[in-house]
Amino acid sequence: MSIALLGLGRYVEEITEIVSQFSDVIVVEKEGEKLRNFLEKEKGIENLSVVPGSATDLELWKDKINLEELEAVISFLNEEDTLTIARVLRKAFGFKGTFIFVAKERPEGKEFKELKIELVSVPDVLGNILKNLLKGQGVVKYPVGIGLRKGEVAEVLITESSPATYMRLSELRLRNVRVALIYREGSIILPRTDLRVQPNDRLLIVGEPSQIELFINMVTKGVPNFPLKWGVKGIACGVSGEEFDYVKERVKVREWIEEDCSQLKASEEVGLYLLQDERSFFGGSTVDRVFTELRSPSLILRGSHPYENILVSANTDALGFLLPNAVDFARLFGSKVFILFVTSIEKMMTKEEKELLESLKNFVERMRATENVEIKLMRKEGNPVRETLKLLKGNFNLLAVGYTPGRKSGFFSPYTPHVLARKTKLSTLLIPEVYLER
């Protein structure tokens, strides 16, 4: 198999030496001083051959190069000549191999894609190298020659001081971002949602470039990314007044859209819904609609701002989603966080309750060590709804609950998050348990 290099511009001598280590090399260049100097320097390469002439000449490809043995073509010529050659090879000769254009600037145009020309531009390569040196600082790496080269792939190192250390992958989810692989102690681990991140893990991240930057900031600097991890828009459903302005000032989204929200439509673009607490004897309540219809976070405004003290109910089946989002929300408002877990009396605690309590203790310790937030864990014994509502009558301003979309209370089967959200008089943050990847 062979590789053809078109034009003796900059870098060709170095690239010839590299490519010749694994393939025969054919250099196409017009007769002249440039070609003679090249041959003098590269005379030690045994599997190097030269085809004198113009690469745009149809006869050259027909008579002087064996296209059946040609694996790839790398062009260092100008854009116009490169497209001309690609048309000849693809359309006239049916060449199926790799065609690469090394450009001084990144060219635009549909024809490059139509002719299946891979683009390698000097600014792209230098940009990613400089990004690694200046921004990554050894913790973040951006690949040079993979995909679109627009930042849709990155590798991030989890350090001892990373806010993500010992967190489950389910707690690190962002929309349109995925942890593709984990490298740990020389081994490859396929990600699972319940897998905990360890110090010195390297995470291979793929997804939307803007969301990847959010993910990197989250796991390296602990930058709050609520509600952007869910979506870039905020929907205000018929709300107004001081509390609305208070929330808008602190929750940064790309745009706020005001709607009547007679129907709550699930949308991947929406990061947060702001809702009024409306109740109807026949039509249910705002809380009922949220639990039934929404798969994005929502905030029911009940006038209990400013949110100085937030109570997070740990009696939910959506705890993995609730806790990191509630902490992110608290950091936006400078709030203190109190996590309440109501259990059976100590002597009758189940194995699951004990394990969950231990997990909550670990979470609080991690947050204290890595996040700029005041956080405290409280345990009460008794009925979760009664004990939580009793505590909410104290010095709290907001309740945060997690829920599974579609699940509500039945007459004989109360669902604690649903009952709490309906009965509290405080503004309520509702976090759904959903998969954020598309």
CORKAKA-V914474 format. One line per field, one symbol per residue. ss: DSSP state (H for helix, E for strand, C for the rest). phi: phi as a letter, one per 20 degrees, with the letter a starting at -180 (. if undefined). A space follows every 10 residues. Layout:
# CORKAKA-V914474
ss = ???
phi = ???
This chain:
# CORKAKA-V914474
ss = CEEEEECCCC CHHHHHHHHC CCCEEEEEEC CCHHHHHHHH HCCCCCCEEE EECCCCCHHH HHHCCCHHHE EEEEECCCHH HHHHHHHHHH HHCCCCCEEE EEECCCCCCH HHHHCCEEEE EHHHHHHHHH HHHHHHCCCE ECCCCCCCCC CCEEEEECCC CCCCCCCEHH HHCECCEEEE EEEECCEEEC CCCCCECCCC CEEEEEECHH HHHHHHHHHH HCCCCCCCCC CCEEEEECCC CHHHHHHHHH CCCCEEEEEC CCCCCCCCCE EEEEEECCEE CCCEEHHHHH HHHCCCCEEE ECCCCCCCEE EEECCCCCHH HHHHHHHHHH HHHCCEEEEE EEECCHHHCC HHHHHHHHHH HHHHHHHHHH CCCCEEEEEE ECCHHHHHHH HHCCCCCEEE EEECCCCCCC CCCCCHHHHH HHHCCCEEEE EECCCCCC
phi = .ccdddndef mffffgffff fcbfddddbf fqffffffff fdfeefedcc dfpefeegff ffddceffee ebcdddefff ffffffffff eedmfdffcd dedfcffdpf ffffelefdc dgffffffff fffeeflned cdfecdmeld necbcceeeg effegmefff edfcfmccee bcdclndddf fcfefefdgm fddedcqfgf ffffffffed dmffceeffe reddddemda nffgfffgfd eecfbddece lfcedfbfee ebddceedcc fdemcgfgff fedeccgbce ecmdffefcd ddeeebecff effffffgff ffdmeedced cecffgfdff ffffffffff ffffffffed debebbdccc dpegffffff fffeedcbdd cdbegndcfd fdcfdggfff ffefeegced deebeeff
